[in-house]
Amino acid sequence: MVDSTTQCNCLFLDEELFKSREEILDFAETVLRLSISRASKRSRMEYIGWIVCEVTKLNDNQITELELVRKLQSIVAGQTHLK
């Protein structure tokens, strides 16, 4: 079984799912509820690294509350629209 952090990292690297840095940041803010400073103008890879590090800090209850696993499974299954 692949954990949610690994799924997140692999998905962010898929340029078909996340065509731009802004799409990654929108996902992180909307789905992961992370506050990200866009003013720093980091590279796509720097943002991915930061997001993955933040996701690893989440405990099981927080991941469950975010419905992260379900949302990641939806993306993997080709359902790019997240609720």
KEPA-763954 format. One record per residue: residue number from 0; residue in three letters; chain; x, y, z of N, C-alpha, C, O, CB in turn. Coordinates in pm, 1 decimal, decimal comma, always signed. Glycine has a CB too. Layout:
BEGIN
[NUM; ALA; A; [X; Y; Z]; [X; Y; Z]; [X; Y; Z]; [X; Y; Z]; [X; Y; Z]]
...
# end
This chain:
BEGIN
[0; MET; A; [+83,7; -118,1; +0,0]; [+0,0; +0,0; +0,0]; [+88,5; +125,0; +0,0]; [+187,6; +131,5; +72,8]; [-95,4; -0,5; +121,9]]
[1; VAL; A; [+52,9; +221,7; -80,3]; [+127,6; +346,0; -90,6]; [+65,0; +447,4; +4,2]; [-56,6; +466,2; +4,6]; [+129,0; +399,3; -237,1]]
[2; ASP; A; [+148,6; +512,6; +84,4]; [+93,1; +609,3; +179,0]; [+56,1; +739,5; +108,9]; [+94,9; +762,5; -5,6]; [+192,9; +636,8; +291,9]]
[3; SER; A; [-19,0; +824,0; +178,3]; [-70,7; +946,8; +117,9]; [+39,0; +1045,6; +82,1]; [+24,3; +1121,4; -13,8]; [-168,6; +1012,5; +211,2]]
[4; THR; A; [+148,1; +1046,4; +156,8]; [+258,3; +1137,7; +125,8]; [+321,9; +1099,6; -6,8]; [+350,4; +1187,0; -88,8]; [+364,0; +1136,3; +238,2]]
[5; THR; A; [+344,5; +971,9; -29,1]; [+402,9; +925,6; -154,6]; [+308,9; +954,4; -269,7]; [+353,0; +997,3; -376,4]; [+434,7; +775,7; -148,1]]
[6; GLN; A; [+178,9; +931,5; -249,9]; [+81,0; +961,9; -354,6]; [+82,5; +1110,1; -387,7]; [+79,6; +1147,8; -504,8]; [-60,0; +918,7; -311,3]]
[7; CYS; A; [+86,9; +1193,5; -286,3]; [+89,2; +1338,8; -306,7]; [+209,7; +1377,2; -390,4]; [+196,4; +1449,9; -488,9]; [+91,8; +1413,6; -171,6]]
[8; ASN; A; [+326,2; +1329,3; -352,4]; [+449,6; +1364,2; -421,3]; [+443,5; +1321,9; -567,4]; [+476,4; +1400,5; -656,2]; [+569,6; +1299,4; -352,3]]
[9; CYS; A; [+401,9; +1199,3; -592,8]; [+394,5; +1149,9; -730,6]; [+292,5; +1228,1; -812,1]; [+316,7; +1257,7; -929,1]; [+359,0; +1001,1; -732,0]]
[10; LEU; A; [+181,7; +1261,1; -753,5]; [+78,9; +1336,8; -825,1]; [+125,3; +1476,7; -859,4]; [+98,5; +1525,9; -969,0]; [-47,9; +1344,2; -743,0]]
[11; PHE; A; [+194,0; +1540,7; -768,2]; [+243,7; +1675,5; -795,8]; [+344,0; +1676,1; -909,7]; [+355,9; +1775,7; -981,1]; [+307,1; +1734,9; -671,4]]
[12; LEU; A; [+415,7; +1567,4; -927,5]; [+514,3; +1559,4; -1035,1]; [+449,4; +1535,1; -1171,1]; [+513,6; +1554,9; -1274,3]; [+614,3; +1449,0; -1005,8]]
[13; ASP; A; [+323,3; +1492,6; -1172,6]; [+251,2; +1465,7; -1297,1]; [+202,8; +1597,3; -1357,0]; [+108,9; +1658,5; -1306,1]; [+131,6; +1369,3; -1272,7]]
[14; GLU; A; [+266,3; +1639,6; -1463,4]; [+232,8; +1768,7; -1524,4]; [+102,1; +1765,0; -1603,6]; [+54,6; +1869,4; -1648,3]; [+345,2; +1813,0; -1615,3]]
[15; GLU; A; [+44,2; +1648,0; -1621,5]; [-89,0; +1639,6; -1683,0]; [-196,3; +1674,0; -1579,7]; [-297,4; +1736,0; -1613,0]; [-113,8; +1497,6; -1741,9]]
[16; LEU; A; [-174,5; +1634,2; -1455,5]; [-270,8; +1664,0; -1348,9]; [-254,1; +1805,7; -1295,9]; [-352,1; +1876,4; -1272,4]; [-255,7; +1564,1; -1234,6]]
[17; PHE; A; [-130,1; +1846,1; -1277,5]; [-99,1; +1979,3; -1225,8]; [-11,3; +2049,5; -1328,9]; [+111,2; +2036,9; -1327,3]; [-27,8; +1972,0; -1085,1]]
[18; LYS; A; [-75,0; +2122,0; -1416,5]; [-5,0; +2183,6; -1528,9]; [+84,2; +2300,4; -1488,3]; [+178,1; +2335,2; -1559,9]; [-104,6; +2230,3; -1630,4]]
[19; SER; A; [+55,2; +2359,9; -1375,5]; [+133,0; +2477,0; -1334,1]; [+157,8; +2474,3; -1183,6]; [+94,2; +2400,4; -1108,5]; [+60,5; +2607,3; -1373,9]]
[20; ARG; A; [+250,5; +2556,1; -1144,2]; [+279,7; +2572,5; -1001,8]; [+155,2; +2622,8; -929,2]; [+127,9; +2582,7; -816,1]; [+398,5; +2670,3; -980,5]]
[21; GLU; A; [+80,3; +2710,4; -994,9]; [-39,9; +2766,3; -933,4]; [-144,4; +2658,9; -904,8]; [-213,8; +2666,2; -803,4]; [-99,5; +2873,5; -1023,3]]
[22; GLU; A; [-156,5; +2560,3; -991,7]; [-251,9; +2451,6; -967,7]; [-211,1; +2369,5; -845,6]; [-296,3; +2325,8; -768,3]; [-262,3; +2360,6; -1091,5]]
[23; ILE; A; [-81,8; +2349,1; -828,8]; [-32,6; +2278,4; -710,1]; [-64,4; +2358,9; -585,0]; [-110,2; +2303,8; -484,9]; [+119,8; +2252,4; -720,3]]
[24; LEU; A; [-40,3; +2488,3; -590,8]; [-66,9; +2574,0; -474,4]; [-215,9; +2580,2; -444,0]; [-255,1; +2579,2; -327,3]; [-12,5; +2715,6; -498,3]]
[25; ASP; A; [-298,9; +2586,7; -546,8]; [-444,4; +2586,8; -525,4]; [-488,4; +2458,3; -456,2]; [-569,7; +2461,9; -363,8]; [-519,2; +2603,1; -659,7]]
[26; PHE; A; [-434,7; +2344,6; -500,9]; [-466,4; +2216,1; -439,4]; [-423,7; +2215,9; -292,6]; [-499,5; +2174,2; -205,0]; [-397,8; +2100,9; -516,0]]
[27; ALA; A; [-303,0; +2262,1; -267,3]; [-251,4; +2262,9; -130,3]; [-336,8; +2351,3; -39,3]; [-362,9; +2316,4; +75,8]; [-105,8; +2311,0; -128,5]]
[28; GLU; A; [-379,3; +2464,6; -91,6]; [-461,1; +2555,2; -10,7]; [-602,9; +2502,4; +6,9]; [-658,0; +2508,4; +116,8]; [-465,2; +2693,6; -74,3]]
[29; THR; A; [-661,8; +2451,3; -99,4]; [-801,1; +2407,9; -95,5]; [-819,4; +2272,9; -27,5]; [-901,2; +2259,4; +63,5]; [-856,2; +2401,6; -234,9]]
[30; VAL; A; [-744,3; +2174,2; -71,1]; [-762,8; +2037,8; -21,7]; [-686,0; +2013,9; +108,0]; [-739,2; +1956,5; +203,1]; [-718,8; +1937,2; -127,4]]
[31; LEU; A; [-560,8; +2058,2; +110,9]; [-477,7; +2032,2; +228,1]; [-490,2; +2139,4; +335,2]; [-440,7; +2123,3; +446,7]; [-334,4; +2019,9; +186,9]]
[32; ARG; A; [-556,6; +2248,7; +300,4]; [-577,7; +2361,1; +391,8]; [-446,2; +2418,5; +445,1]; [-435,5; +2455,0; +562,1]; [-665,0; +2317,3; +508,1]]
[33; LEU; A; [-347,4; +2425,4; +357,1]; [-217,7; +2482,1; +394,1]; [-214,4; +2629,2; +354,5]; [-269,1; +2668,2; +251,3]; [-101,1; +2404,2; +326,4]]
[34; SER; A; [-150,4; +2709,1; +436,6]; [-130,8; +2850,1; +404,3]; [+7,2; +2864,6; +341,9]; [+108,9; +2837,3; +405,6]; [-145,6; +2941,2; +531,5]]
[35; ILE; A; [+9,1; +2907,5; +217,5]; [+134,0; +2915,6; +143,5]; [+156,3; +3058,2; +95,8]; [+66,0; +3122,9; +42,9]; [+133,5; +2818,0; +24,5]]
[36; SER; A; [+276,7; +3104,9; +115,5]; [+312,2; +3237,0; +65,4]; [+350,1; +3225,1; -81,5]; [+446,8; +3157,8; -117,2]; [+428,4; +3299,2; +147,9]]
[37; ARG; A; [+272,6; +3291,3; -165,2]; [+303,3; +3291,4; -308,9]; [+403,0; +3401,6; -343,4]; [+455,6; +3405,8; -454,6]; [+174,7; +3309,1; -391,5]]
[38; ALA; A; [+428,3; +3489,3; -249,3]; [+517,3; +3602,3; -274,4]; [+662,7; +3558,9; -290,5]; [+741,8; +3629,4; -353,1]; [+506,1; +3702,9; -161,8]]
[39; SER; A; [+698,0; +3443,8; -234,5]; [+838,1; +3401,6; -238,1]; [+882,9; +3352,5; -375,5]; [+1002,8; +3343,2; -401,9]; [+860,7; +3292,9; -136,8]]
[40; LYS; A; [+788,2; +3321,3; -462,6]; [+818,5; +3278,7; -599,7]; [+916,5; +3161,5; -604,5]; [+1015,0; +3164,4; -678,3]; [+875,2; +3395,2; -678,5]]
[41; ARG; A; [+888,3; +3060,1; -525,9]; [+970,6; +2938,9; -527,2]; [+943,5; +2860,0; -654,8]; [+843,5; +2881,9; -723,3]; [+942,5; +2851,3; -401,9]]
[42; SER; A; [+1032,7; +2769,7; -684,6]; [+1013,1; +2683,7; -801,5]; [+905,6; +2579,5; -770,5]; [+869,5; +2557,6; -654,9]; [+1146,6; +2614,5; -842,7]]
[43; ARG; A; [+856,7; +2517,4; -874,1]; [+757,9; +2410,0; -861,5]; [+809,0; +2303,1; -765,1]; [+735,8; +2259,0; -676,5]; [+726,6; +2347,6; -1000,0]]
[44; MET; A; [+935,2; +2261,3; -782,5]; [+992,1; +2155,5; -699,4]; [+1007,8; +2199,9; -553,8]; [+990,2; +2119,1; -462,7]; [+1127,2; +2112,2; -755,2]]
[45; GLU; A; [+1040,2; +2325,4; -531,4]; [+1051,1; +2374,6; -393,9]; [+915,5; +2371,3; -324,8]; [+906,0; +2332,4; -208,4]; [+1108,2; +2517,5; -391,7]]
[46; TYR; A; [+810,3; +2412,0; -396,1]; [+675,9; +2406,4; -337,6]; [+634,3; +2262,7; -311,2]; [+576,8; +2233,6; -206,4]; [+573,9; +2474,4; -429,9]]
[47; ILE; A; [+662,4; +2172,1; -404,8]; [+627,5; +2031,3; -384,9]; [+697,1; +1978,2; -259,6]; [+634,6; +1911,7; -177,1]; [+666,7; +1946,6; -509,3]]
[48; GLY; A; [+823,8; +2007,1; -245,9]; [+898,2; +1962,2; -127,9]; [+839,3; +2017,0; +0,7]; [+825,8; +1944,9; +99,5]; [+1043,6; +2003,4; -138,8]]
[49; TRP; A; [+804,0; +2145,6; -0,8]; [+745,6; +2207,2; +119,1]; [+611,4; +2141,4; +153,0]; [+584,0; +2110,7; +269,0]; [+726,7; +2360,0; +98,2]]
[50; ILE; A; [+528,9; +2120,4; +51,2]; [+396,6; +2060,6; +74,3]; [+411,0; +1919,4; +128,4]; [+342,7; +1882,3; +223,9]; [+313,5; +2059,5; -55,7]]
[51; VAL; A; [+499,5; +1839,8; +68,3]; [+519,6; +1702,2; +115,1]; [+566,4; +1702,6; +261,0]; [+519,7; +1621,3; +340,8]; [+622,7; +1628,1; +25,2]]
[52; CYS; A; [+657,2; +1792,3; +296,1]; [+702,7; +1802,2; +435,5]; [+587,5; +1837,9; +528,8]; [+578,4; +1783,8; +639,0]; [+814,5; +1906,8; +448,1]]
[53; GLU; A; [+500,1; +1927,5; +486,4]; [+385,5; +1965,8; +569,4]; [+287,6; +1850,1; +584,5]; [+231,8; +1830,9; +692,5]; [+313,9; +2087,5; +509,3]]
[54; VAL; A; [+265,6; +1773,1; +479,4]; [+173,5; +1658,5; +486,2]; [+227,5; +1553,3; +582,2]; [+149,6; +1488,9; +652,6]; [+151,9; +1596,6; +345,8]]
[55; THR; A; [+358,4; +1534,7; +586,5]; [+414,9; +1434,8; +678,1]; [+394,4; +1472,7; +823,9]; [+402,2; +1386,4; +911,4]; [+563,2; +1416,6; +650,8]]
[56; LYS; A; [+368,7; +1598,8; +851,8]; [+344,6; +1645,1; +989,1]; [+201,8; +1616,8; +1036,4]; [+172,8; +1625,5; +1155,7]; [+372,8; +1794,4; +999,0]]
[57; LEU; A; [+112,9; +1582,9; +942,7]; [-26,5; +1558,2; +978,7]; [-39,9; +1425,3; +1051,4]; [+26,7; +1327,6; +1017,0]; [-115,9; +1559,8; +853,7]]
[58; ASN; A; [-125,3; +1422,4; +1150,7]; [-152,1; +1295,1; +1217,2]; [-271,0; +1226,8; +1148,5]; [-334,6; +1285,7; +1061,0]; [-180,4; +1316,5; +1369,7]]
[59; ASP; A; [-300,1; +1104,9; +1187,7]; [-406,6; +1027,4; +1123,2]; [-541,2; +1098,3; +1128,5]; [-617,0; +1095,1; +1031,6]; [-418,7; +891,2; +1188,3]]
[60; ASN; A; [-571,7; +1162,8; +1241,8]; [-700,1; +1232,6; +1254,8]; [-710,4; +1348,5; +1156,1]; [-815,7; +1370,5; +1096,4]; [-718,7; +1284,3; +1398,0]]
[61; GLN; A; [-600,7; +1422,8; +1139,0]; [-601,2; +1534,7; +1044,7]; [-617,6; +1485,5; +901,2]; [-690,4; +1546,0; +822,6]; [-472,0; +1616,5; +1057,8]]
[62; ILE; A; [-550,7; +1376,8; +867,2]; [-562,8; +1320,4; +732,7]; [-705,7; +1273,2; +709,0]; [-761,4; +1293,7; +601,1]; [-463,3; +1203,6; +712,8]]
[63; THR; A; [-764,4; +1210,4; +809,7]; [-903,4; +1165,3; +797,9]; [-996,4; +1284,4; +780,7]; [-1086,7; +1281,4; +697,0]; [-944,8; +1082,8; +921,4]]
[64; GLU; A; [-974,9; +1389,3; +859,4]; [-1058,5; +1509,0; +851,5]; [-1051,4; +1574,2; +713,2]; [-1152,0; +1623,3; +662,1]; [-1016,4; +1609,5; +958,4]]
[65; LEU; A; [-933,8; +1574,4; +653,9]; [-916,3; +1633,5; +521,0]; [-969,6; +1544,3; +409,4]; [-982,8; +1588,0; +295,1]; [-770,0; +1662,7; +496,6]]
[66; GLU; A; [-1000,5; +1417,9; +443,4]; [-1040,7; +1318,8; +344,0]; [-934,7; +1307,9; +234,7]; [-965,5; +1288,7; +117,1]; [-1177,7; +1355,4; +282,9]]
[67; LEU; A; [-809,1; +1320,7; +277,1]; [-697,5; +1324,9; +183,7]; [-685,3; +1197,7; +101,2]; [-666,1; +1203,8; -20,3]; [-569,5; +1348,9; +258,4]]
[68; VAL; A; [-696,1; +1084,0; +165,7]; [-680,8; +957,7; +93,0]; [-789,3; +944,1; -13,8]; [-760,2; +904,7; -126,7]; [-686,2; +837,9; +190,5]]
[69; ARG; A; [-913,5; +976,3; +20,9]; [-1023,0; +967,2; -76,3]; [-999,8; +1061,4; -193,4]; [-1021,0; +1024,3; -308,9]; [-1157,2; +999,1; -9,3]]
[70; LYS; A; [-956,3; +1183,2; -163,7]; [-933,3; +1281,3; -269,3]; [-817,3; +1240,2; -359,1]; [-823,0; +1259,1; -480,6]; [-906,5; +1418,6; -208,9]]
[71; LEU; A; [-712,5; +1184,4; -300,0]; [-600,4; +1137,0; -380,0]; [-641,4; +1018,7; -466,3]; [-599,1; +1008,8; -581,5]; [-483,1; +1098,4; -290,2]]
[72; GLN; A; [-723,2; +928,9; -412,6]; [-771,4; +815,6; -490,2]; [-856,9; +862,7; -606,8]; [-852,1; +803,6; -714,7]; [-850,7; +719,8; -401,5]]
[73; SER; A; [-935,1; +968,0; -586,8]; [-1016,2; +1023,1; -695,3]; [-929,1; +1076,4; -807,6]; [-959,7; +1057,4; -925,3]; [-1107,0; +1133,9; -642,9]]
[74; ILE; A; [-820,7; +1143,0; -771,1]; [-730,2; +1196,2; -873,1]; [-665,2; +1081,8; -950,2]; [-657,9; +1085,2; -1073,1]; [-622,1; +1286,4; -808,9]]
[75; VAL; A; [-618,2; +981,1; -877,9]; [-553,5; +866,7; -942,0]; [-651,5; +796,1; -1035,5]; [-612,3; +746,8; -1141,3]; [-499,9; +768,0; -835,8]]
[76; ALA; A; [-777,9; +791,6; -996,6]; [-879,3; +724,2; -1077,3]; [-924,7; +808,7; -1196,5]; [-1008,0; +764,8; -1275,8]; [-998,9; +689,4; -991,0]]
[77; GLY; A; [-869,9; +929,5; -1208,9]; [-903,6; +1013,0; -1323,5]; [-1011,5; +1114,8; -1299,5]; [-1054,5; +1182,2; -1393,2]; [-944,0; +928,5; -1434,2]]
[78; GLN; A; [-1056,7; +1127,9; -1176,6]; [-1159,3; +1225,5; -1143,3]; [-1089,1; +1348,7; -1089,7]; [-1064,6; +1359,0; -969,5]; [-1262,0; +1168,6; -1039,8]]
[79; THR; A; [-1057,0; +1441,1; -1176,4]; [-977,5; +1556,5; -1135,2]; [-1057,5; +1660,4; -1060,1]; [-998,7; +1749,7; -999,1]; [-914,8; +1619,9; -1254,4]]
[80; HIS; A; [-1190,3; +1652,1; -1062,1]; [-1273,0; +1749,0; -989,4]; [-1285,2; +1704,9; -844,5]; [-1336,8; +1596,8; -816,3]; [-1413,8; +1763,3; -1054,6]]
[81; LEU; A; [-1238,5; +1787,0; -753,9]; [-1244,0; +1754,8; -612,0]; [-1352,0; +1835,4; -542,8]; [-1371,1; +1953,5; -571,7]; [-1109,2; +1780,1; -546,0]]
[82; LYS; A; [-1422,2; +1771,1; -451,5]; [-1527,1; +1839,1; -375,9]; [-1473,8; +1876,2; -239,8]; [-1546,0; +1934,8; -159,1]; [-1653,1; +1750,9; -362,7]]
# end
